[in-house]
Each structure stands twice: as C-alpha cells, then as structure tokens.
Amino acid sequence: MSHELTDDEWAVWDAFYNMRRRLDRALELRLHTQSGVSAAEYEILVGLGRSADRRLRVRDIADHIGWEKSRVSHQVTRMERRGLVRRSECPTDGRGTWVELTADGRRAMLTATRGHTAAIHEYFVTSLGDDAQTLQAFADRVLGAIGADASPDGPARPGPDPTA
C-alpha cells in the first residue's frame, strides 16, 4: 500500500528535517569549538559521567546511545588515545571490557556540558517557548510509532517495496 504525502505534509517534513539537521550541526559546532570535544565523544563521556562508578561496558554504552558495539569500540579507541577514557578488563567476563572515565575525561565532560547546555538553551529552549508540552507529546507519539524498528542491534529488515 502506497502512502503519498501531500504538498503540505512534505513542507512540514522538510521544515522539521531541516531544523533537526541544522540544530544538530549548530550544537556540534558549538560543542567542538568551545570544548574541543566531538558530539560522539560527548555522548560517551556523559554516559560514563552519569554512571555510578564512572565506568560502563562497551555493550552498555552501545545500548545507551543506540550505536553498534563496533562503532563504540572504535570511538573509545580514539578517546583512549586522547586520554579521555581508559579500558580495563572485566573480571566476571573474559570477553568484556570496562571503559572508565579518566580525570581528563571528566574535566572535558564538565567543560563541554556547560557550553552544550547553554547552546541547547539558546537554540532550542528559548525558541520552544510555551510549546514544550506539545513537542513532548509529539515526540512520544513518534517514538511509540517507531517502537523497536530503529534498534541498532535489531535484525535487518527490508525496506518497503518501492513498486507497491
């Protein structure tokens, strides 16, 4: 069954997509400019910073940020070279590795968070105004419609048949 979009629906989608893409880019640029931390690094640093003992397993990081484990592993390797994190063996699982936040990583995370929070407020919260509850309800509906379809570790499903 084919679902065609009206011109108005396309216009709404295009406006949303452009806003999301440019907001992501503006936040990434501000984050990197002010703190020297990439958006990918920041996601991992924040996850580690929020954990009780400032360490997580690679699989837990992947689950938390929605990445594949191999992508997390490559990113952690780059961050380890910069001294932001370190790896240690997991004694309960010979295949598992802990990723731990270093002192330099914690400082980078705190610096990045201050600037990132200010940018979110400037670009997003201030613009949102009184529409916060409406946006929250909308986001919840979209996430409910997506369900598990966007899980990075879920089975690959073929896309819709373009001839249908």
BAGULO-55187 format. One record per residue (C-alpha): residue number from 1; residue in three letters; x, y, z. Coordinates in steps of 0.05 Angstrom, whole numbers, padded with zeros to 5 digits. Layout:
N
num NUM	residuo ala	u X	v Y	w Z $
...
END
This chain:
164
num 1	residuo met	u 00000	v 00000	w 00000 $
num 2	residuo ser	u 00029	v 00066	w -00021 $
num 3	residuo his	u 00024	v 00128	w 00023 $
num 4	residuo glu	u 00032	v 00192	w -00016 $
num 5	residuo leu	u 00047	v 00256	w 00021 $
num 6	residuo thr	u 00011	v 00320	w 00004 $
num 7	residuo asp	u 00049	v 00383	w -00012 $
num 8	residuo asp	u 00032	v 00410	w 00058 $
num 9	residuo glu	u 00058	v 00345	w 00091 $
num 10	residuo trp	u 00122	v 00350	w 00051 $
num 11	residuo ala	u 00130	v 00422	w 00072 $
num 12	residuo val	u 00122	v 00404	w 00146 $
num 13	residuo trp	u 00170	v 00345	w 00139 $
num 14	residuo asp	u 00222	v 00388	w 00102 $
num 15	residuo ala	u 00218	v 00443	w 00155 $
num 16	residuo phe	u 00225	v 00392	w 00212 $
num 17	residuo tyr	u 00282	v 00355	w 00178 $
num 18	residuo asn	u 00320	v 00419	w 00161 $
num 19	residuo met	u 00311	v 00445	w 00232 $
num 20	residuo arg	u 00335	v 00380	w 00264 $
num 21	residuo arg	u 00395	v 00374	w 00218 $
num 22	residuo arg	u 00416	v 00447	w 00227 $
num 23	residuo leu	u 00404	v 00444	w 00302 $
num 24	residuo asp	u 00447	v 00381	w 00308 $
num 25	residuo arg	u 00502	v 00415	w 00266 $
num 26	residuo ala	u 00499	v 00480	w 00306 $
num 27	residuo leu	u 00504	v 00442	w 00372 $
num 28	residuo glu	u 00562	v 00400	w 00346 $
num 29	residuo leu	u 00600	v 00461	w 00321 $
num 30	residuo arg	u 00590	v 00498	w 00386 $
num 31	residuo leu	u 00610	v 00437	w 00427 $
num 32	residuo his	u 00674	v 00426	w 00387 $
num 33	residuo thr	u 00692	v 00500	w 00384 $
num 34	residuo gln	u 00682	v 00513	w 00458 $
num 35	residuo ser	u 00709	v 00448	w 00487 $
num 36	residuo gly	u 00747	v 00410	w 00434 $
num 37	residuo val	u 00701	v 00351	w 00444 $
num 38	residuo ser	u 00663	v 00319	w 00386 $
num 39	residuo ala	u 00589	v 00302	w 00392 $
num 40	residuo ala	u 00607	v 00228	w 00391 $
num 41	residuo glu	u 00658	v 00237	w 00447 $
num 42	residuo tyr	u 00609	v 00278	w 00487 $
num 43	residuo glu	u 00555	v 00224	w 00484 $
num 44	residuo ile	u 00603	v 00173	w 00512 $
num 45	residuo leu	u 00633	v 00220	w 00564 $
num 46	residuo val	u 00564	v 00238	w 00590 $
num 47	residuo gly	u 00543	v 00165	w 00595 $
num 48	residuo leu	u 00605	v 00149	w 00634 $
num 49	residuo gly	u 00597	v 00211	w 00678 $
num 50	residuo arg	u 00526	v 00192	w 00696 $
num 51	residuo ser	u 00543	v 00120	w 00715 $
num 52	residuo ala	u 00552	v 00107	w 00789 $
num 53	residuo asp	u 00626	v 00089	w 00786 $
num 54	residuo arg	u 00645	v 00128	w 00722 $
num 55	residuo arg	u 00652	v 00064	w 00681 $
num 56	residuo leu	u 00610	v 00023	w 00634 $
num 57	residuo arg	u 00618	v -00037	w 00590 $
num 58	residuo val	u 00622	v -00025	w 00515 $
num 59	residuo arg	u 00556	v -00061	w 00504 $
num 60	residuo asp	u 00522	v -00017	w 00556 $
num 61	residuo ile	u 00548	v 00046	w 00522 $
num 62	residuo ala	u 00523	v 00020	w 00455 $
num 63	residuo asp	u 00454	v 00005	w 00484 $
num 64	residuo his	u 00450	v 00073	w 00517 $
num 65	residuo ile	u 00468	v 00115	w 00456 $
num 66	residuo gly	u 00439	v 00069	w 00403 $
num 67	residuo trp	u 00504	v 00052	w 00368 $
num 68	residuo glu	u 00532	v -00014	w 00345 $
num 69	residuo lys	u 00585	v -00043	w 00392 $
num 70	residuo ser	u 00639	v -00039	w 00338 $
num 71	residuo arg	u 00627	v 00036	w 00328 $
num 72	residuo val	u 00632	v 00048	w 00403 $
num 73	residuo ser	u 00696	v 00007	w 00406 $
num 74	residuo his	u 00728	v 00048	w 00351 $
num 75	residuo gln	u 00706	v 00113	w 00384 $
num 76	residuo val	u 00733	v 00091	w 00451 $
num 77	residuo thr	u 00800	v 00074	w 00419 $
num 78	residuo arg	u 00805	v 00146	w 00393 $
num 79	residuo met	u 00784	v 00174	w 00461 $
num 80	residuo glu	u 00834	v 00130	w 00497 $
num 81	residuo arg	u 00890	v 00159	w 00453 $
num 82	residuo arg	u 00868	v 00228	w 00476 $
num 83	residuo gly	u 00869	v 00207	w 00550 $
num 84	residuo leu	u 00794	v 00217	w 00560 $
num 85	residuo val	u 00779	v 00144	w 00577 $
num 86	residuo arg	u 00817	v 00080	w 00593 $
num 87	residuo arg	u 00798	v 00008	w 00584 $
num 88	residuo ser	u 00805	v -00046	w 00637 $
num 89	residuo glu	u 00789	v -00120	w 00638 $
num 90	residuo cys	u 00723	v -00143	w 00666 $
num 91	residuo pro	u 00739	v -00198	w 00716 $
num 92	residuo thr	u 00670	v -00230	w 00710 $
num 93	residuo asp	u 00671	v -00235	w 00634 $
num 94	residuo gly	u 00734	v -00252	w 00596 $
num 95	residuo arg	u 00706	v -00220	w 00533 $
num 96	residuo gly	u 00681	v -00158	w 00568 $
num 97	residuo thr	u 00718	v -00093	w 00577 $
num 98	residuo trp	u 00704	v -00034	w 00623 $
num 99	residuo val	u 00710	v 00036	w 00595 $
num 100	residuo glu	u 00728	v 00084	w 00650 $
num 101	residuo leu	u 00726	v 00160	w 00653 $
num 102	residuo thr	u 00795	v 00190	w 00667 $
num 103	residuo ala	u 00806	v 00255	w 00705 $
num 104	residuo asp	u 00820	v 00289	w 00638 $
num 105	residuo gly	u 00756	v 00259	w 00611 $
num 106	residuo arg	u 00716	v 00284	w 00669 $
num 107	residuo arg	u 00744	v 00354	w 00661 $
num 108	residuo ala	u 00729	v 00353	w 00586 $
num 109	residuo met	u 00658	v 00328	w 00600 $
num 110	residuo leu	u 00645	v 00383	w 00651 $
num 111	residuo thr	u 00672	v 00438	w 00606 $
num 112	residuo ala	u 00633	v 00411	w 00547 $
num 113	residuo thr	u 00569	v 00405	w 00587 $
num 114	residuo arg	u 00569	v 00478	w 00608 $
num 115	residuo gly	u 00575	v 00502	w 00537 $
num 116	residuo his	u 00529	v 00450	w 00508 $
num 117	residuo thr	u 00474	v 00466	w 00559 $
num 118	residuo ala	u 00480	v 00540	w 00543 $
num 119	residuo ala	u 00475	v 00525	w 00468 $
num 120	residuo ile	u 00413	v 00480	w 00478 $
num 121	residuo his	u 00381	v 00535	w 00517 $
num 122	residuo glu	u 00398	v 00588	w 00466 $
num 123	residuo tyr	u 00380	v 00549	w 00403 $
num 124	residuo phe	u 00323	v 00505	w 00428 $
num 125	residuo val	u 00292	v 00521	w 00496 $
num 126	residuo thr	u 00285	v 00595	w 00483 $
num 127	residuo ser	u 00255	v 00583	w 00415 $
num 128	residuo leu	u 00208	v 00529	w 00441 $
num 129	residuo gly	u 00173	v 00576	w 00489 $
num 130	residuo asp	u 00104	v 00552	w 00511 $
num 131	residuo asp	u 00104	v 00493	w 00461 $
num 132	residuo ala	u 00146	v 00446	w 00505 $
num 133	residuo gln	u 00088	v 00401	w 00526 $
num 134	residuo thr	u 00063	v 00397	w 00454 $
num 135	residuo leu	u 00132	v 00378	w 00429 $
num 136	residuo gln	u 00140	v 00326	w 00485 $
num 137	residuo ala	u 00073	v 00294	w 00467 $
num 138	residuo phe	u 00092	v 00294	w 00393 $
num 139	residuo ala	u 00160	v 00262	w 00407 $
num 140	residuo asp	u 00127	v 00208	w 00450 $
num 141	residuo arg	u 00077	v 00192	w 00393 $
num 142	residuo val	u 00133	v 00187	w 00341 $
num 143	residuo leu	u 00176	v 00144	w 00386 $
num 144	residuo gly	u 00116	v 00100	w 00400 $
num 145	residuo ala	u 00104	v 00092	w 00325 $
num 146	residuo ile	u 00177	v 00074	w 00313 $
num 147	residuo gly	u 00179	v 00024	w 00370 $
num 148	residuo ala	u 00238	v -00024	w 00363 $
num 149	residuo asp	u 00245	v -00012	w 00288 $
num 150	residuo ala	u 00306	v 00032	w 00297 $
num 151	residuo ser	u 00344	v -00012	w 00346 $
num 152	residuo pro	u 00417	v -00015	w 00323 $
num 153	residuo asp	u 00424	v -00088	w 00344 $
num 154	residuo gly	u 00356	v -00109	w 00317 $
num 155	residuo pro	u 00350	v -00154	w 00256 $
num 156	residuo ala	u 00358	v -00120	w 00189 $
num 157	residuo arg	u 00290	v -00113	w 00157 $
num 158	residuo pro	u 00280	v -00100	w 00084 $
num 159	residuo gly	u 00251	v -00032	w 00067 $
num 160	residuo pro	u 00184	v -00022	w 00036 $
num 161	residuo asp	u 00175	v -00046	w -00035 $
num 162	residuo pro	u 00180	v 00017	w -00078 $
num 163	residuo thr	u 00136	v -00016	w -00131 $
num 164	residuo ala	u 00079	v -00028	w -00083 $
END
